[in-house]
Amino acid sequence: MVAFLHQSDWQLVEVAKRVLLGEMTGSVLHELNQPLTSMSIDAGYLKMLSEKHAEIPAEMLAQIGEDIESDVQRFQKITEHLRAFAYEREKTLTAHLQKSFVSVLGLIGEQLRARSIELMVNIPPTLPAVPIDAIELEYIFLNLLLNARKAIDARQRLFPDKLFQKQISITATAEPAHLLLTVKDTGYNFSWTHRQQVGFPFATVQVATESILYSFFLVDSLLEKIGGERRVYQYLNADGMGNAIELIFPHVR
């Protein structure tokens, strides 16, 4: 864990947040493009029918209208969520792990799907709330998922001839005094081999000739503020690879 942060250190936290938002930009653009493409197809279809002066059944019009409405709502949901990340707003006093995770997955899920990464999640919706702002909890999930994705990408680049199962597993359980969130991945084991440095701001790891941002600074900082903690374990699968991160959250009684 990082030491107690001074006021000036929180400027680094804000910068770290912006860096994470930048990293997920490509995935978000793809998520936005899907409803826009769908609406364009529906609009083109209606235009074609009108040019042919075809009689359109009411049921078909209703279905097309519902599809467009659904796409608009999806678009609005994503853009509203990005606005919550980017601008000042009234912070929440508590948040729920499952709800925050689902929100983050809606923003960067495409990054995982495009890489054929299997996601295994067990976060019961009945878990107690944690005393943290909802968007800050989403930043924690965002940091963890992007780190896991980078570790998997790195393993694939370092050992291109060795096939492996790309997986990220996330499990949350309630303990008497806290909630325990465990995140495991089958990527290159950066979290253990670089455990002394990954808590620093903008820590990087070397993959061949490339330096990759791999840091838990933001996670540590946001956890420290609420009395939480991060732990790293030497999670080695049969191939001697993998990362295991454990987060401890105080919960609202």
N, C-alpha and C positions, 0 to 999 in steps of 0.2 A: 504494500500500500504506500501511497505517497504520504509525506509528512503533512502536517496541518498547513493549509494553504493561506498565504497572506492575501490581502486585498488585490495586490498587483498580479498575483498568480491567476486570479479569475479572468483576467484579460486573455491569458493563454487558453483557458477553458472555452471562452467565446470563440477564439480563433479555431480551436479544435472542432467545435461544432460546425463552423463554416466549412472546414476542410471535409468533414464527413458528408455534409450536404453536397459539396462538389463531387465527391466520389460516387454518389448515388444518382447523379444527374442523368447519365445515359439510360439507366433502368427506368427512371421516372418518365423520361421522354417517350420511351417505348410504351409504357403503360398508358400515357396520354394519347399516343398515336392510334391505339387499338379502337377506342370509342369513336375517335374522329373518322377513322377509315370506315367503320361500320355505318356511321351516319351518312357519310358520302355515298356509300353503296345504296342505302335506302333512298336518298334523295335522287340519285341517278335513275333508280328503278321507277320512282314516281314520275320523273320527267319523261322517261321513255314511254310509259303508259299514256301520259297526257298527249304526247306528240302523235301517238297512234290513235288517239281519241277512243282508247279502250275503256270499257265499262269496268270499274273496279269494285268488286264486292265489298260490302261494308265490313265484313269480317277481316278481309285482307288489310283494309285501311286501318282498322283498329289494331291489328297485330303490328303493322309497321309503325304506328304511332307509339305503341307500347315499347317497341325496340328502341326507337329514337329517344323516348323519355328515359329509358333505363341507361342508355349511353350518356345522355346529358347528366344524369345524376351521378354516374361514375366519374365523369370528367370533373364535375363540381366537387365531389368528395376529395379527389386527389389534389385539386388546386387549393381547396380550403385547408387541406392538411399541410401543404407546403407553406401556405400563408402563416399557419400557426407556428411552424418551424422558424420562419424568417423574420417575423415582426413581433414587437412587444405586445403582450396580451396579459389578461388576468390569469395568474397561475393557479393551478388546482392544489389542494392540500393533500389529496390522496390519489392513488391510481391503482389499477388492477393489472397484474402481469399478463393475463390472457388477452385482454382488450388492447393493451399497448403493443403486444407482439403481433396481433392480427393487423393492426394499423401499419406497422413497419413492413410487414410482409407485402401489404398492398402497394408499397412504394418500391421495394427492391426485389420482390419475388421473381421478376423477370431475369435478374442477374443469375439467380440460382437455376431457374428452369433452362436458360440458354446454355448452361454448363452441365446439364443433366445431373445436378446435385440433388440427391434424395434427402428430403427433410422429414425427420421424425420428431413429432412434438407431443408432449404430454404436459399441458399446463391446465389443470382443472379450473373451470370458471368459478368454482366455489371457494377458492383460496381467499384468505383475508386480504384487504387492501394494504398497500404499503404507503408510508408517509412521504411521498415524493410527488413532485409535479408530473403530470401525465406526459408532457412532451419530453421532459428530462429522462423519464423512464424509457421512452422511445429512443432517445439518443443512446442509451445504454444498449438496448437491443440492436440498434443500427451498428454500433461499434463492434459488438460481438459477432454479428453475422458477417460483416465485411471482413473482419479479421479471419474468420473461419473460411470464407470464400478465397481469400488471398493465400491461406495455407494450402488449400486444395489445389489452387492454380499453380502454386510454386512446386508442389510435389509432382504435378503432371509435367511441368517444364523441365524439372531436374532429372526425372526418370521417365522420359517419353515412351520407352519400350516396355515399361512395367505397368500393366493395367491394374487398376484398383477400384474399389467401390467408393464412389464419392458420396459421403454422407455427413450430415450435420444432425445431431440429436439434441433436443432441448427438453429438459425435465424439471418440473417444479414440484416441491413438496412442502407441506406445512410441518414445522417443528414446534415444540412448546413455546419457544421464545422468539422464533424467527421463521422466515421463509427461505428455502434453499433452492437456488436455481443452478442447474448444472448444464453446461454447454460443451459438447464433445464434437470433434470433427476428425476426419481421416486424412487430414493434410499433413504437410511437413511440420514436425514438432518444434515450431518457433517459440511457443509460450514457455516451454521448459528449458530449451537450450539457451534462450536469451532472457531468462526470467529476471536477471539483474537489471536489464535496461528497458524492458517493455512498459514499465510504469512511468517512464519519463515522457515529456511532451514530444510528439512527432518522432518517436523512436523508429528506426528503420532496420530492416534485416536485408542481408545480401542474398540474392538469388542469381547465380552466374554473374553477369556483368551489370545486373539491375538492382537498384536499391528500392525496397518496397516499404511503405509506411505500415508499421505493425505496432500499434501502441494501445495500452489500456489506460492511458493517462486520463482520458475523459471519463471512462467507467469509474476509475478510482476516485476521481474528484467528486463526482456526483454521489457516489456511495458514501464517501467520507462525510458529506454534508448531512446525511441522515443517520449516521452511525452504523453504516453497513461495512462490508468487507469483501475483498476479492482474494481467492486462493487459486493457485495453479498446481496441478498434479502431473506427475510423469505418466501420461496416458500412452502406453505403447501397445499397439495391436500386434498381430502376428508378423507384420512387416517392419516393426520397430518404428512406427509412425503414429502421429495423432496428437491432439491437444485436448486437455480437459480443464475447463475453467469453472470454478465454483463461486457463486455470488451469494452472500448472506444479506438478506434484507430484514430490518425490523418490520413488524407488521402492526396494523391498527387493531387493538383488542376490542 
